[in-house]
Amino acid sequence: MATSPLSLNDCRARDAADPLRSLRDLFTIPKELIYLDGNSLGVMPKAATARAAEVVAQEWGQGLIRSWNTAGWVNLPHKLGNQVARLIGAGDGEVVVTDTTSINLYKALSAALSITKEDAPQRRVVVSERNNFPTDLYIAQSLCNQHGYTLKLVEPEEVSASINADLAVLMLTHVNYRTGAMHDMAAVTAAVHKAGGLMVWDLAHSAGAVPVGLRDADADFAVGCSYKYLNGGPGAPAFVWVHPRHTDRCWQPLSGWFGHSAPFAFTPDYQPAGGITRYLCGTQPVVSLSLLECGLDCFAAAEKLGGMGALRTKSLALTDLYIQLVEERCQGFGLGLATPRNHAQRGSQVCLTREHDAGGDLGSGAFAIVQALIARGVIGDFRAGDGGIHKDILRFGFTPLYVGYEDVWNAVEHLRQVLETEEWKKPEFNQKHAVT
Ligand SMILES: *Cc1c(COP(=O)(O)O)cnc(C)c1O
């Protein structure tokens, strides 16, 4: 039986009935803006302005060096790590917030390789996905070159066949940045362990976006990003988790003094701290860490309203609604869906494709359509295809902390108008900038 088309009023009614609606007030969302790019850079928690002033004027300005102790700077990587741990199914004391995702991946993958080198030296292959986020692949390439491993890149449907006797480490991003497709963390990890390999997860598009159970899945290593769904601010430090069975087995290669067992003993030899502390390297960006705390505090507020379970329910409702409305209202414009319809395989974003030559001389037009939407105040982003099986993508992230159902309606209405009027064909929307 066909359902009747949804209306703007239906969406407003859903906002009115949304049990998470009050969380939106914790954030600064510029007026008239529909922000669907929280998967690239999350919005600012309102508390961040006062916190920035406090950390700069008081803790730095007045406290100076004393603030390492008096303001708790030295504990920030662990304190915030414990807050992140609750969102990813890890235990207290198992996560540190530090460095960048790229750097943490370097540490985690190096450690994973040094463990498999010892336990299973005949395994010489690292597997990842060809359309994984490139920095992950670049880091893996460098490590494979250094240690004499082969990096094998596969399509998502080829992952399970690549889990075999040659596999040392499978390194996957849980939710794919281009398509929003999500792996079954528990099933993939179990298959890797059964085959005798180790599993490294990148949670860049998962932490704060979907429930994650690292301990339940018995994963080995994980890293992730905090400026996306965790709303930590531009360039906010990332996180790294290591299963306690592995933490003390080896050094991570960036053996800096913050990972030393007694950094202020200033001894010339490196003695790694026990546990996850050894995954720290040097002095941490205190201002950025402090602002990330404001983002994580919003999840503490969400905890009282049902936490990640409630956020997941809303996220799926938002992405379902977006897909439904695009299919009802934007038919005949060459759009396709790259994101899985199946809830169990979907992260918190929707990616639309456009046929390669749907815009004639202008190519797919996907880039220009996104630019035209941005000019109208609907912010998503564009990811280029490879001219082959990976098509150009219009990407929209739905952060359930602050995106509402009326936003979804309006975003689709703008898309419909941009396509119908062919506004996107204007020259100003077809100029590329450094950051897309
Ligand atoms: C966003 C993202 C990163 C970002 O890495 P940085 O070191 O912070 O630049 C890495 N990996 C994945 C999968 C991402 O989505």
The ligand as a Gaussian input file, in Angstrom:
#p B3LYP/6-31G(d) Opt

LIG

0 1
 C       38.210000      12.540000       8.892000
 C       39.010000      11.298000       8.776000
 C       40.363000      11.315000       9.086000
 C       41.042000      12.598000       9.446000
 O       42.371000      12.419000       9.792000
 P       43.216000      13.656000      10.335000
 O       44.478000      13.062000      10.752000
 O       42.410000      14.283000      11.431000
 O       43.348000      14.633000       9.226000
 C       41.051000      10.109000       9.025000
 N       40.420000       8.964000       8.677000
 C       39.111000       8.931000       8.369000
 C       38.468000       7.652000       7.992000
 C       38.372000      10.110000       8.396000
 O       37.082000      10.079000       8.083000

